[in-house]
């Protein structure tokens, strides 16, 4: 039992990529083929803002069933589950900026209607969205409300006839705005924040010029101006004044989808680094023959292994919860318990990606800075992921507050019969909980106020969950009878990376507190999992260099 997350953790209780069935493998091939063969060759058109090309590609995705993969069948989707939905998001990373266009359609664009709309709204709008003939956009952010999303100023007032809401305001940085047919708009009605379906051809709705962005050149990002826009009252999604429930839950799923796309981008970045490292020679040897390059690619692969383990573990849990829904269930109650894990997955996936793409570009040297090389495009495109769907800072506060609100009745204990991995895992968890208990005792529990503590606590939870997920997966592979030498090496490398990060941050934060025992416990973690890391690094790098990609 994981005390920190209060969940059973047997090896066979979590979903891992090794559990993919034939359907998932087929979907992976289809999505990857679509991204590489259909989208990638047309990136230049997308970068030139050829929106006809966007529509054609979206309809091709609809024809393949990719848009409606995790939408219930009764609403026109394929209901393939969260695991397959995550796989599609991962593979669409090969489509670069189009992955964001696609994510805006399949996630935050479609889900408010699919999960919270009434039957009439679903029948009217979902078929077009799922086929790709209608493009959806999610209009929440405003010039004065970014991270503080619900301080919005857009208003909605019922007209005297009681037939329409008159919406006024401005939305900012809206993905897909340049070619959307449907906007999911959040506005403040007298009852509170409310969600509306607003059709793009509504009188009074206009968009700005395209934003000039650092990356994602092939996507559309504009402001949306709503000037006396009349919206039929039938286009209210859910209950009046309850729009924040829709926003939060849809953003949870959006965060998770970005995590999966980030995983795909990380794998592609490593692949490009390995290929270039085998081609480029300096000082009479390839870059990949240098020990420092091997150190870099091994560390990248270890991070990817942990992130992949986290994402598909969460996907498996969510899929099980969705499958257990009955006719009286509502999506908010099913999604809400995963808020902290969706935040967690976004934090580790996007930040691991940033580290990986940075090292991948570094391996390319000066060529990595040139636009003709794919890694330059990825580097610019992915930086926004730590800001999308709620900044990582706000996600850390969400995650840390849940950890800080928990009551820990006991500390984890190791048994003599525990395998070496589990003695390490339990000791890490014990020190984390001791630290949280100290903050609780000192009444430093308001994470909005104590944000440095929030940052650390969230990092503890994120790294611990990743360690635990990697260990569970490695042992599951070992128990299946497969050779586990490689995955054990990846797991050990990641554990040491994670410990080093947390120990450094803990000593910085706790140095001013009278908690010598806790600080000592943190420092002792560095020698807890002693291994020949140079040997493990070489073992991992050797396979990576031979295969030129991430594979288990």
N, C-alpha and C positions, 0 to 999 in steps of 0.2 A: 504494500500500500504506500503510495506517495503521499506523505503528510502535507507537503507544500501545495499539491494540487488535489488532494483528497480523492484519488482515483486508483483503482486496482492496476497494477503494472506487472502482469505476467507476460512472458515473451509472446505467447500465442493470443494475447488479448488485444493487441494493437494491429492495425492494418499497416502494411509496408509495401513498397513497390514490388517485392517478391510475390505478393498476393495478386498482382494484376492477372486478370483472366483474358481469354481470347478476345472478348469484346473490347476491353481496354487497349489491348495491343493493336487491334484493328483501328480503333479510334485514334490512337497515337500516330499510326502510319498515315491515316487520312489527313489529320490535322497538320502533320509535318509536311506531307506532300503539298497540301494546299498552300501553306506558308512559303515553302521554298520554290515551288513551281508556278504558282499562280500569282502570289503577292510580290515576292522578292524581285522578280524581273520588272515589275511595274513601279518600283519605289521612286524612280525618277519622275514618273507622271504624278505620283502622289505628292512628291516634294514641290512640284510646280502647281499644286492646288487644283489638280484635275479632278473635280468632284464627281464627274461622270464615271471615272475609273473607280472611285470609291464605291459608288452605287453598284457598279458591275461586280466588283469583288465581294461586296456584302451579299448580293443575291446569289453568287456562287457559293458562299458560305452557307446561306440558307438552303440551297439545293442539296448540299452535303449533310445537312442536319446539324451543323456545328453551332448554330445560334441557339437552337432550342434543346440542346443536349440535356441540361439539368432542369428544364421546365416540365412540370407535370403533363402527362399525356392528355388529360381532359381539357387542357388549355391550348393544345396544339403542339406541345413539345414532345420530346422523345423520352423524358424521364429516365435518363441514363445514370443519374446519381451524382453526388458531389465528387467522388473520386474521378470519374470520367470528365466532369466539368473542370476539375483542376488540371487534368492531363491536357485538355484542349487549350486552356490558358497557358500552360507551360510551353506547348509546342508552337503556339502563336507568337512566342517571343522571336522566332525566326522571321516574322513579318515586320519587325522593327516598329516604326511609328503606327502602322496599321493595327498593331496589337492593342493600342489604346483606343482607337476608333472602334474596334471589335468589342473590347471590354466595356466601353460606354454603351454599346448596344445590348450585349448579353447580360450584363450585370445591373448597374445602377439605372439603365434605361428601361429594361424589360421587367425587372423584378418588382418594382412598386405596383405595377398593374397585375402581374402574375400572382404575387403573394397577398396583396392587400386590396386589389380592385374587386368590384362586384362582377357578377356574371355578364351583365351587359357590356361593361367596359372591357372585359377579357375578350368577349366575342367580337367586339368592334375593333380593338387595336392590336391584340396579340398576333393574329394571323399575319398581318402585314409586317410586324416587327420580326417575327420568327422566320419569315421567308426572305427578309432583307429588302423587301420592296419599300418598307417604311423605316426611316431612321429615327431613333430616339436619342434624346439628350437630357441630361440631368441638371437642372438649374437650381442650385442651392446657394453657392457662394456669391457674396456681394462685395462691393468695394470696401465697405466698413465691417464686414463680418467674414473672416477667413476661417481660422481655427475656431473662433467663437461663432460657430455656424448659426446658432439659433438666436442671435441678437439681430436677426435680419429686419430690414426696414420696408421691404416690399409689402404692400397692403392689399387686402381683398375685402371688398364691401358689397353686400347683397343689394341689388338695385331695388327700387320701390315696387316693382312688379313681382319681385321674389323669384325671378327666372334665371338671372345671371349674377355672377360675382364680377365686379369691376376691379381689375388688378392693375396696380401701378407700382413701378419700381425698376431697378436695374440689377441684373445678374452679371457676374464677371467670370472670365476664364472658363467658359462653358464648352466642354469638349463636344464635338459634332455639330456645333451651332450653325456652321456655314451651310449645312445641307440637311439639317434635321427636319422631319415632318411633324414630330411630336416632342413637346417639352414637358418634363416632369418638373413643375414649378412649386416651390415652397413660398407661401405668403402668410402674413399675419392677418387673420380674420378676427372679428370681435371675440370669438371663442378661443382664440389662440392660434398657434402655427398649424396651418392646414396644407394638404397636398392637393394639387390640381393637375389635370391633364390639359395642356394648352396646345392647340394646333397651330402650326407655324404660319399658316395663312390667315390667322386671326387679325382683324383690323386693329392697328395700334401696336402690333408686335414687329420689331425690327432688330437687326443685328448690326454690330459695328464692323469695321474692317478686321481682317485677320491680325491677330497678335504676332509680333515678330519675336520668336522664341529662341532660346538657346539650343533646343533640340526638338524632337518630334515634328520635324518640318512637314511631314506628310499628313499630319492631323490638323483638324480645324479647331481653333480656339478663338472665341469671340465673346464680346459682351452681348447680352440680350436685353433690349429695352422694352418695357411694358408700359404703354401709355394709354390708359383708359381701355384696356383690353377686356372685352366681355367674354366671360367663360361660363358656359351653361352649368347650372348647379349640379347637373347630372355628372359633371366631370370632376367632382370632388372624390378623391380616393380616400377610403376609410372614413373615420369620424372627424367632424369639425373639431379643431383644437387638439387633435392627436397626431398631427403630422410629424412631430418629433420622434414618435415611436417608429414610424415608417422610415424616416431619415436615418436614425441610428441603426436599425436592423439591416437596412439595405447597405449602409456603409460598412457594416460588419462583413457582409458577403463580398463587397467591393474590395475591402482590405485583403481578404483571403485570396481573391482572384489575382490581385496585384502581386501577392506573395508567390503564387504559382508562376506567373509570367516572369518574375524576377529570377526564379529558379532556372527557367529556360534560358534567360539572358546570361546567367552565370555559367551555365554549361557551354553555351556558344562562345563566350569569352575565353574560357579555358581551352576549348577546341581550337580557336584561332591562335592562341598563344603557343600551343603545342605544335601546330602545323608550321607556324613561322619559325619557332625554335629549332625545328628539324631542318628547315631550309636555309636559314641564315648562318653563315660561317664568319667567325672572327678568331684571329690568332690560330688559324689552321684547325679549328674544331667548331662543331655546331654549337649554337647557344645552349641547346638542351644538354650538352655534355658538361657544362659548367655546374659546379655544385650549387651555386647560389640560385641558378635557374631551377634546378631540381627542388631546392628548398621552397621556392615560390610556388611551383605547380603542385607540389605535394600538399602544401598548406591550403591552396585553393580547392583541391579535391576533397580534403578533409572537411572544409566548410560546406561544400556542396553536399557531401554525404549527410551531414547533420541537418542542413536545411531541408533536404529532400525527405529525410526521416520525419521531421516535424510536420511538414506540409501534408504528407499522405497519412500520417497518424491522425491529424485533425480531420482530414477529409473523410477518413473511415469512421470516426466518431460522429461527425455531422451526418453522414449518410445513414448510419444506423438510427439516429434520432429522427431523421426525416421519414425513414421507412416505417417507424413506429407511430407516425401520426395517424389519427383517426378523424372521422368527420367532425368531431367537436373540437379538435385541436386548432390552434391558430399559429401562423408562421412566426409571429413575434415571440411567442412562448418557446418555440423550438430554437429560434436563432439566438435569442438573448443570452442564454447560458454560455454561448461561445464567444461573447464579446471580448473577453480578456485573451482568449486563445487566438482570435483573429488579429487582435492588436499585437500579440506576441509574435505571430507568424510574420506579420508585416515588418516588424522591427528587425528580426534576425534575417529575413530574406533580403530586404532592401539594403541593409547595411553590409551584409556579406557580399552582395552583388557589387556594391560600390568599391569594396576592398579588392574584389576579384577583378573587376574590369580595369581598375587602376593598375594592378600588377600586370594584367594582360597587355595593356598599352605600354607599360614600362619595358616589357620583354621585346616589344616591337621597336623600341628606341624611337628615333626621329621619325621613322616611317609610320609609327602609330599615331602621330600628330597630323598626318596627311589625310585629306578627305577621301582619297582613292582606296584607303584601307578601311575595311568594315569596322574594325575595333574603334576607330575614331567616331563613327556614327553611334555605335552602342554607348560609348562613354558619355556623349552629350545627351542621348535620349533617356538614359536611365536615371539621371540625377534627380528628375522630378519625382521619382517614386517615393522618396522619403517625405514628400510634401503632399502628394495625392491622398485623397480619402482620409484626411486628418493627418497632420504632421506626426512624425515619430515622437515628437515631444508630447503631444496630447495623448498619443497612444501609450506612452510610458506612464503618464499619470493615471489613465484608466486601469492599466495592469497593476501598477504599484498600489493603487487604492484598494483593489480587491485583495491583494496580499496583506495589506496593512489592516484591513477590516476583519481578517480571519482570526479565529481563536485556535491556537496550537496547544493542545492539551499535553502533548508529549513530544519528546525529541526522537528522531530516528535512531535506531540502534543497529549495529552490525552483529552478526552471529558468526561463530567460528566456521560454520558450514557455508557461509556466503562465498560466492565466487569472487575473485579479486576485483572485478569490475564493480560489483555491488558494494563492496566495502568502501570503494572510492566514492561511489554515488551517494551512499548514505552519509558519509562524513561531510561531503560538500553540502548536502541538504541540511545536516545538523548545524553547520556553521551559519548557513543562511538564516535558518529559523532563529538561532540564538541572536543574530544581529537584528532581525525584525522584532523579536521580543524586547530587545533593549530599546528600540525606538518606541515601541508601544508603552513600555514602562515610563519612558521620559515624556510621554504624551506628544510625540512628534509624529502624529498620525494623519494630519491633514496634508494630503499630497499636493493640493493646489498651492498651499503655503510653503511647504518644505520641499521645494522642487529638486534640490540637489540630492536629497534623500530619495525622492521618488525616482530619479534617474538611476540611482544605484540599485534600489530594490527591484525595479523593472528589469535591469540588466541581470540581476541575480536570478530572477524567475525565468527570464528568456534563456540564459545560458544553461541553467539547470535543466529546463525542459528539453533543450536540445541535446544535452549530455545523456539524459535518461532515454530519450527517443533513439539516439544512436546506439546506445548499449543494448536496449531491447531488440533493436533490429539486428545488430551483430550477433547476438546470442541466438536469435531466431534462425538466422542463416546457418550458424554453427550446428544447431540442433536438427536442422533439415538434412544434415549429412554432407553439405557442400564444404569445400575448402574455405575456411574463414580467415586464413592468414592475412589476406589483403584487407578485408573489412575490419579486422581487429586492428590492423595498422592505422587505417583511417580513423577509427574510433579513438585510439590512444592519442594520435596527433591532435584530434579536435579537443579531447579532454584537457590536454596540456595547454592548448591555445586558450580555452575558456577559463581555466584556472588562473593563468597569467593575467588575463584581462581583469578578472574580478579581484584578485589579490592587489593589483596595483590601485584599483579604484577604492577598495576597502581601506587600505592603509592611508590613503589621502583623506578620505572622509572621516575616518575614526581616529585620526591622530590627535585631534583636539578633545577627544572624549576620554574619560577615565575608564577605559575598557581594555586593559592590557591583555586579559585572558582571551577576549574575542579577537583582538588583533593578532595575538600569537597563534590562535587557531587558524586564522586566515593564512598567515605566512607558512604554517606547517603544511598546508595543502600543496604547496609547491613540490614537496618531496614525497607526497602521498602516492603518486603513481609513477615511480621511477622506472624508466625504460631507456633503451638505447635509441633515442629519437633520431639520431643521424642514420642509423641502420633502417629504421622504419621509413624515414624520408626517402632513402634510396630505393627501398622496396616499392613504395608507392610510385615514385617518379619513373622507375623502370617500366612499369606497366603502362603508365600514362604516355610515355614517349613512344612506346611500341604501337599503341592503339590510336594515338593522336586524338583521343576523346575521353570523356568521363563515362565509365561503364563499371558495373559491379560483376 
